[in-house]
Amino acid sequence: MINVLIQYSIGPVGRAIEALYLNNSLPASLIVFIWMVVIFFGLRGVSQMRRLLRQWVEEVLPQYNPENIHTPARILATLEPRWNEAAVRVRFMPTKHGFWTQPATPDGLRTPVGFTPEGIDQVITRITGRKRDSMLVATDATVRPSRQKRRVYR
């Protein structure tokens, strides 16, 4: 009964794809496996850079005041030489939607890794364990307060 519902819902195109897969399951599985390996190596470079970024911020954070709004930009400028040296070693990174990889560049890795003032601010927040609202106010004056800060008048 359930098989009939599935066959009806996938239609003739779905049945043709299912038959193709069942008749050629080994080559299809190898293609999917190779795709997964390629994606794994692309994500591995980004995750290694995120780990390095957190380690670097932990090293230099004691030299700065975490509550200052300009601290993320200053840390970013301090870590720039390390970033350029380490980012050159990453070969692949995921594409925008993550279904394939592309050659990695230091500038292309900045946003996925978080090597931006906003990303550094998030790392500082995770390290210190305190919420920093000053960065949000400094970057965008139109940010609405969170639900916890809004007062509801009834």
N, C-alpha and C positions, 0 to 999 in steps of 0.2 A: 504494500500500500504506500509506504513512504517512498519507495523507489519510483513508483508511478508519479507521485507528486513532484519529485525532483526532476524526473525526465520531462514532465510537462512544463515545469518552471524554467528550465534552462533552454528549452526550444531546440530546433534542429541544428543551429550553429553550436550550441553547447554540447549537444550529443556528438557532433562531428569532432569537436576538440577533445572530448572525453575519450572517444574511440581512438583518436590519434595518439593520445597520451598512453592509453592502455596497451596499444600495439607497439609503441616505441618508448617504453618507460625508462629504460637505461639511458639512452641519449638525452632525453628530456631532463632526467634527474641530474645528469652530468652538467648540462647547461646551467641549471639552477644552482648547482653546487659551485661552479666556477664563478657565477655572478655573485654569490654570497662571499666567496673568498676575495674578490675584487673590492666589494663594498667594505669588508672587514679591514683590508689594508688601508683604504681611504679614511675610515673612521679612526683607525689606530693612530695615525699621525696627528689628527686633531686632538684626540684624548691625551696623547703624550704632551702636546703643547699646552693644554689646559693644566695638566699636572705641574709642568715646569713653571707656568705663570703663577700658580698659587704658591709654589715654593719660593719664587723670586719675590713676590709681594710679602710673604712672611719674613723674608730676610731683610727687606728694606723698610718695612712698616714702622719698626721702632724709631727710625730717624725722622718720622713725620708725625704730625698730629692727625689722628684718624677723623676727628670731628671737623676739620677744616674743609671747606668746599673745594679748595684748589688742590687738595692732596692727591686725588686720582690723576689729575693732569701732570702733576709734578712727578709722581711715581712712574707714569707712562714715559715721560721724558728721560727719567733715570734709567729705565729698563730698555730703552730703544736699541742701544748697541747689542745687548744680549739677545733681544728679539730677532734682530736682523741676522745674527750669527746662527741662532738655533732654527729659525724658520727656513733657512736655505737648505737645511738637511732633510726637511719633509718633502717627499716626492709627490704624493697624491693627497687629494682632499675630496670630500663628497661634493657633488654639484648642489645647486640651490635646493632641489627637492629630494636629494639623497638617493636617487635611483641608479646613479653611476658615479664614477670618479673623474676628476680632471687634474691636470698638473697643478701643483700647489705653488703659490707665490707668497712672499711675505705680506704683501698688501691684501691678497685674497684671503689669507688665513686670519686676518685681524678680527673680523666680525664673528666667524664661527667659533673662534677660540675665546673671544672676549677681551682682546687687547685694544680696548677703547676706554674712554673715561667712564662710561656706564658699566662696562664689564669689570674694570678695576674696582669701581665702587661696590659692585656686588661681591667681589672677592673680599674686600675689606669688611663688608657687613658679615659675611660668613666667618671670617677669622675672628673678629671682635665679638660677634654674637649680639651686637646692638644694631637696631634699625637706624639708618641715617636718612633723615628726610631732607637734609641740607642739599644733597646732590640733585634731588628732584626739583627743588625750588630753583637751584642755580641753572639747570638746563632748560626747564620749561615752566614758565610762570602760570600756564593755564591748567596745570595738573590739578584734578579734583582731589580733595582729601579722601582717605580711605573710609570705608564704612564705620570703622571703629572711631574715627575722629569726628565724623559728622554728628551733629546733634539733631535729634529728632524731637520736634516740638509737637506735642499732642495735647 
